[in-house]
């Protein structure tokens, strides 16, 4: 029996029962980590304007978008307490 077979056997014992007690990480319990009901959402379309390429706005297809709490410009990198939330635009720039 291979290791992967052992893991599969453990997971198949009863998939409805939790495999461990408690959270594996402590950060979700931190007051700095927003619970699901405290988080916002992002919708819309993201465009880029590069006047040297084309005169019209272009959809920012597949662009990564970082989300952070409000603060001074540039502060998200130092004040985010290492929590980073990212999403990615679709090929047409939709979020």
GUKE-641124 format. One line per field, with one value per atom (N, C-alpha, C): atom name; x, y, z; residue number from 1. Coordinates in Angstrom, 3 decimals. Layout:
<nodes>
atom (CA ...)
xx (X ...)
yy (Y ...)
zz (Z ...)
seq (NUM ...)
</nodes>
This chain:
<nodes>
atom (N CA C N CA C N CA C N CA C N CA C N CA C N CA C N CA C N CA C N CA C N CA C N CA C N CA C N CA C N CA C N CA C N CA C N CA C N CA C N CA C N CA C N CA C N CA C N CA C N CA C N CA C N CA C N CA C N CA C N CA C N CA C N CA C N CA C N CA C N CA C N CA C N CA C N CA C N CA C N CA C N CA C N CA C N CA C N CA C N CA C N CA C N CA C N CA C N CA C N CA C N CA C N CA C N CA C N CA C N CA C N CA C N CA C N CA C N CA C N CA C N CA C N CA C N CA C N CA C N CA C N CA C N CA C N CA C N CA C N CA C N CA C N CA C N CA C N CA C N CA C N CA C N CA C N CA C N CA C N CA C N CA C N CA C N CA C N CA C N CA C N CA C N CA C N CA C N CA C N CA C N CA C N CA C N CA C N CA C N CA C)
xx (0.853 0.000 0.892 0.699 1.487 0.978 1.793 1.396 0.119 0.012 -1.198 -2.427 -2.274 -3.390 -3.799 -2.805 -3.101 -3.907 -3.497 -4.197 -5.608 -5.735 -7.055 -7.953 -7.405 -8.187 -8.681 -7.834 -8.230 -9.339 -9.219 -10.224 -11.549 -11.509 -12.730 -13.444 -12.845 -13.484 -14.883 -14.999 -16.302 -16.099 -16.346 -16.060 -16.890 -17.983 -18.806 -18.269 -17.400 -16.819 -15.596 -15.411 -14.197 -12.964 -11.912 -10.695 -9.793 -10.074 -9.284 -10.178 -9.735 -10.479 -9.865 -10.664 -10.183 -9.567 -9.197 -8.594 -7.109 -6.571 -5.141 -4.270 -4.862 -4.114 -4.812 -4.036 -4.632 -5.049 -4.530 -4.815 -6.293 -7.171 -8.588 -9.249 -8.655 -9.225 -8.777 -7.817 -7.309 -8.371 -8.498 -9.452 -9.062 -7.812 -7.365 -7.829 -8.258 -8.706 -10.215 -10.714 -12.148 -12.907 -14.000 -14.881 -15.644 -16.250 -16.931 -17.970 -18.729 -19.762 -19.215 -17.917 -17.297 -16.546 -16.467 -15.718 -16.610 -16.018 -16.751 -16.595 -16.914 -16.753 -16.369 -15.870 -15.461 -16.224 -16.853 -17.526 -17.226 -17.417 -17.207 -16.241 -15.714 -14.730 -13.521 -12.369 -11.109 -10.545 -10.239 -9.697 -8.331 -7.528 -6.206 -6.173 -5.574 -5.418 -3.920 -3.499 -2.110 -2.128 -2.014 -2.180 -1.113 -0.035 0.997 0.653 -0.248 -0.650 -1.916 -2.927 -4.234 -4.946 -5.806 -6.486 -7.660 -8.131 -9.279 -8.812 -9.689 -9.408 -9.416 -8.539 -8.458 -8.883 -9.587 -9.940 -8.654 -8.529 -7.346 -7.548 -7.604 -7.880 -6.840 -7.312 -6.496 -5.553 -5.807 -4.988 -5.257 -4.233 -4.398 -4.741 -5.680 -6.102 -5.927 -5.114 -4.913 -5.903 -6.460 -7.440 -6.851 -7.054 -6.515 -7.431 -7.273 -8.044 -7.638 -8.534 -8.219 -7.052 -6.283 -5.151 -4.444 -3.292 -2.493 -1.989 -1.814 -1.300 -0.004 0.037 1.223 1.288 0.370 0.472 0.048 -0.696 -1.170 -0.016 1.126 2.258 2.830 2.708 3.268 2.208 0.977 -0.075 -1.063 -0.826 -1.787 -1.624 -0.630 -0.343 -0.180 0.356 0.634 -0.606 -1.791 -2.991 -3.143 -3.126 -3.290 -4.450 -5.314 -6.474 -6.360 -6.403 -6.219 -7.371 -7.676 -8.639 -8.059 -8.660 -8.147 -9.291 -9.058 -10.063 -10.208 -11.389 -11.619 -10.942 -10.903 -10.280 -10.874 -12.159 -12.758 -12.630 -11.891 -11.658 -12.679 -13.639 -14.660 -14.075 -14.542 -14.136 -15.313)
yy (-1.185 0.000 1.238 2.098 3.327 4.376 5.396 6.479 7.136 7.365 8.011 7.150 5.814 4.919 5.073 5.230 5.429 6.701 7.776 9.058 8.936 8.282 8.105 7.284 6.250 5.410 6.214 7.077 7.904 8.858 9.470 10.425 9.757 8.490 7.791 7.123 7.142 6.508 7.055 8.351 9.002 10.449 10.762 12.120 13.208 12.838 13.854 14.222 13.395 13.696 14.580 15.563 16.386 15.516 15.771 14.982 15.485 16.657 17.195 18.070 18.325 19.192 20.585 21.599 22.976 23.395 24.650 25.218 24.867 24.595 24.303 25.556 26.737 27.988 28.901 29.732 30.633 31.975 32.361 33.703 33.983 33.006 33.367 33.864 33.575 34.023 35.441 35.971 37.307 38.354 39.414 40.480 41.233 41.096 41.750 41.005 39.768 38.963 39.074 39.723 39.964 38.673 38.497 37.347 37.533 36.459 36.496 37.614 37.833 38.861 40.279 40.435 41.752 42.132 41.217 41.464 42.058 42.822 43.413 42.574 43.170 42.483 43.501 43.010 43.860 43.411 44.358 44.051 45.166 44.901 45.912 45.423 46.367 46.046 46.940 46.371 47.083 47.398 48.674 49.115 49.750 49.697 50.318 51.289 52.436 53.422 53.611 53.242 53.423 54.178 55.482 56.326 56.071 55.385 55.085 53.842 53.004 51.793 52.000 52.589 52.735 53.911 54.573 55.746 55.382 54.151 53.735 52.974 52.929 52.111 50.642 49.866 48.432 47.672 46.577 45.722 45.147 45.207 44.678 43.188 42.442 41.012 40.259 39.432 38.554 39.303 40.584 41.360 40.898 40.908 40.619 41.918 41.864 43.039 42.736 43.536 43.379 44.231 43.673 44.378 44.621 45.819 46.157 47.146 47.243 48.208 49.620 50.570 51.969 52.425 53.325 53.873 54.892 55.332 56.269 55.569 56.303 55.677 54.916 53.675 52.845 52.124 52.425 51.836 50.377 49.902 48.521 47.532 47.868 46.947 46.779 47.822 47.736 47.583 47.956 47.917 46.768 45.904 44.831 43.643 43.694 42.601 41.279 41.388 40.251 39.558 40.131 39.574 40.225 39.435 39.957 39.234 39.974 39.421 39.779 38.789 39.001 38.394 39.010 38.457 38.664 38.038 38.166 38.486 39.435 39.808 38.692 38.610 37.660 38.190 37.428 37.927 39.242 39.514 40.779 41.892 41.651 42.678 42.726 41.805 41.802 41.276 41.868 41.408 40.772)
zz (0.000 0.000 0.000 -0.923 -1.034 -0.051 0.186 1.098 0.617 -0.680 -1.193 -0.935 -0.942 -0.617 0.841 1.739 3.166 3.375 2.727 2.859 2.319 1.179 0.582 1.501 2.128 3.037 4.231 4.790 5.934 5.532 4.377 3.928 3.593 3.232 2.849 4.020 5.221 6.377 6.564 6.770 6.842 6.415 5.160 4.673 5.336 6.026 6.684 8.059 8.628 9.938 9.752 10.645 10.535 10.782 10.059 10.181 11.313 11.852 12.951 13.807 15.010 15.926 15.876 15.660 15.669 14.348 14.295 13.101 13.056 11.873 11.790 11.934 11.743 11.847 12.842 13.513 14.501 13.907 12.728 12.212 11.979 11.632 11.457 12.737 13.897 15.172 15.533 14.805 15.076 14.746 15.579 15.259 13.979 13.542 12.312 11.063 11.220 10.085 10.000 8.955 8.814 8.551 9.273 9.062 7.751 7.258 5.956 5.889 6.963 6.971 7.030 7.307 7.406 6.126 5.201 3.971 2.899 2.038 0.923 -0.327 -1.429 -2.706 -3.768 -4.853 -5.961 -7.199 -7.873 -9.131 -10.123 -11.369 -12.396 -13.448 -14.214 -15.249 -15.059 -15.279 -15.120 -16.506 -16.713 -17.999 -17.795 -18.831 -18.845 -20.020 -19.783 -20.861 -21.114 -22.290 -22.700 -24.021 -23.946 -25.133 -26.192 -25.830 -26.821 -27.638 -27.122 -27.846 -28.664 -28.038 -28.671 -27.997 -28.696 -28.132 -27.225 -27.307 -26.498 -25.262 -24.256 -23.082 -23.483 -22.868 -23.142 -21.892 -22.076 -20.944 -20.363 -19.045 -18.366 -18.125 -19.206 -19.137 -18.337 -17.420 -16.589 -15.649 -15.407 -14.471 -13.044 -12.213 -10.791 -10.078 -9.152 -8.398 -6.918 -6.237 -4.801 -4.035 -2.973 -2.154 -0.777 -0.249 1.064 1.759 3.060 3.841 3.453 3.695 3.423 4.279 3.765 4.494 3.629 4.098 3.319 2.062 0.960 -0.258 0.013 -0.428 -0.236 1.092 2.014 3.350 3.397 2.382 2.439 2.563 1.989 2.016 3.419 4.251 5.600 6.674 6.401 7.412 7.234 6.285 6.015 6.946 7.833 8.755 7.991 6.796 5.918 5.383 5.567 4.953 3.593 2.561 1.212 0.551 -0.052 -0.727 -2.200 -3.043 -4.470 -5.243 -6.346 -7.287 -8.674 -9.642 -11.005 -11.948 -12.817 -13.814 -14.849 -15.430 -16.522 -17.785 -18.851 -20.087 -20.604 -20.294 -20.767 -19.728 -18.629 -17.623 -16.513 -16.495 -15.434 -14.136 -13.043 -11.712 -11.028)
seq (1 1 1 2 2 2 3 3 3 4 4 4 5 5 5 6 6 6 7 7 7 8 8 8 9 9 9 10 10 10 11 11 11 12 12 12 13 13 13 14 14 14 15 15 15 16 16 16 17 17 17 18 18 18 19 19 19 20 20 20 21 21 21 22 22 22 23 23 23 24 24 24 25 25 25 26 26 26 27 27 27 28 28 28 29 29 29 30 30 30 31 31 31 32 32 32 33 33 33 34 34 34 35 35 35 36 36 36 37 37 37 38 38 38 39 39 39 40 40 40 41 41 41 42 42 42 43 43 43 44 44 44 45 45 45 46 46 46 47 47 47 48 48 48 49 49 49 50 50 50 51 51 51 52 52 52 53 53 53 54 54 54 55 55 55 56 56 56 57 57 57 58 58 58 59 59 59 60 60 60 61 61 61 62 62 62 63 63 63 64 64 64 65 65 65 66 66 66 67 67 67 68 68 68 69 69 69 70 70 70 71 71 71 72 72 72 73 73 73 74 74 74 75 75 75 76 76 76 77 77 77 78 78 78 79 79 79 80 80 80 81 81 81 82 82 82 83 83 83 84 84 84 85 85 85 86 86 86 87 87 87 88 88 88 89 89 89 90 90 90 91 91 91 92 92 92 93 93 93 94 94 94 95 95 95)
</nodes>
